[in-house]
Amino acid sequence: MSETDDPLSVALFSEVFMVDQLARARLSKALPKGMELSHFSVLNHLSRVNEEKTPAQLARAFHLTRGAMTNTLNRLEWAGHIHVRPDWDDARRKLISISPAGRRARDAAISAIAPILSDTVGEVGADKVRATLPVLREMRRKLEGEG
């Protein structure tokens, strides 16, 4: 068997890609009106880190181009979900933080998607999910290192 004909790898990544596609579709439908998954992801990240980030830092965190992140940030700013201010130490940079409205939008999104996530984990089984997480994390780290 050659490296290009590895049924285990193909089966694993086929499942990962299908889970990703199905999860994104399901969660996107459940999000509050007007919110996209990319918006929720940025708001959730800013809420968790609870500190200002530059657009470049956010782009790196999400493995996106700066242009793609700028588009998402523009939409979040227009919706009033983030604050954008100049970096007082370097006028070329901007700093991004979550606004109170952004926290409320993030919390509403969590409320909307939490039942889907909980039900899925419950149906699969918490022990199976716990056992799978280290493998997925190791795969993610491996793939991040190849960037």
N, C-alpha and C positions, 0 to 999 in steps of 0.2 A: 504494500500500500504506500503510495507516495504522499508527501505532505499536502498535496492539493486534493487528495481523495481521503479525507479524514471524516468518516460519518459521525463520530462522537462530537467533534468540533462543530460540524455543520448543524447537527441536531440541537446542540446547546445554544448556538447563536441564533438559530431559527426561532427557538422558543423565547429567548431573551427579546428578540426584535418583535415577536408577536405580542408578548406581554406588554412591552413598551407601547406598541400601537394601540392595543385594546385599553390599557390604562389611560393613556392620553385622551382617547376618544370619550371614555366614560367620565373622566374627571372634568374635561372641557365642557361637557353637557351640564354637569352639576354646578359649575362655578356661577357666581352671581352674574346677572346680565351685564354684558360689556367687558367682563374680565376674561382675559386670555390666560392660558397656562403659563406663558412666559411672564406675564404681569404678576401673577400669584407667586411664581418662583422668586422673582426679585424682591417682592414685598416680604415674603417669608424669610429670605436670606437677611435682608436689612433688619427685620424684626429680631431675628436670632442673634446676630452679631452686635446689634445695638450700638453701632458706631458708624461714623461717616465713611464712605468709600468713594474712590474716584471711579469714573466710568471704565477706565482701563482695568482697575482691580476687579470690578464686577464682570467685565468681559472675560478676564482670565478665569474667574471663579466658575463661570458657566461655559467655558470653552467656546466662546463666540467671538466673532470679529467685533472690533470697536463700533463699526457701522451698525451692525445688528443690535448691539447693546444700546447705542444712541437712539435708535428707532424706538425700542422698548421704553427707555427712559423718557423720551419726548412724550409718549402716550401717557405714561404714569404722571408726569409733571402736569400735562394738560388736564388730567382727571383730578389733580390736587392730592395725589397719593404720595408724592415725594417732594422734598425741598431740594433745590439745586442752588448752591452758593459758590462764589469764587473762593479759591484757596488763597487766604491772605498772605501766605508765604511764597506762593508761586502763582501769579496771575494767569498763567496759561492753563492751569488746572481748575476743574470744578470738583466740588464735594457733594455727595448725594446722601440724604438721610430720609428715613420714612417719616411721613407727617402723621398727625393724629387721625386724619381721614384715611390714610393708608393703613394704619393699624386696624381701624374698624373694618376696612375692606378685606384685609388679610384674615381677620377673625371671622368675618362672615363667610369667607371662602373655606376656611378650616371647618366651620360648622357644616357647610354644605358637602364637603368631600370626606369628612371623618367617617360617616357611616359606611361609605363605599369601601374605604380602606380597612376599617374594622371588620366588616362582614367578610371581606376577602380573606384576611388573615385568619379569622375565626373558622371559615369553611376549610381552608387549607390545613390549619392547625398551627398554633403558636410554636410548638416544639420544632416542627418542620421548618418554619420560617426562621427561627433562631439558629437552627443548624445550617441553613442556606446563606445567611448574611455574611459569615466570614469568607465563604467562597466567592460571593459576589464582590465583596470589598477587595479581596486579593486580585480578582480579575480587573476591577476598576483601576487599582493602583498600577498594575502591569500595563494596562492600556494607556494610562496617563503618562507613564514613563517613556512610552514610545512616541509621544507627540512630537 
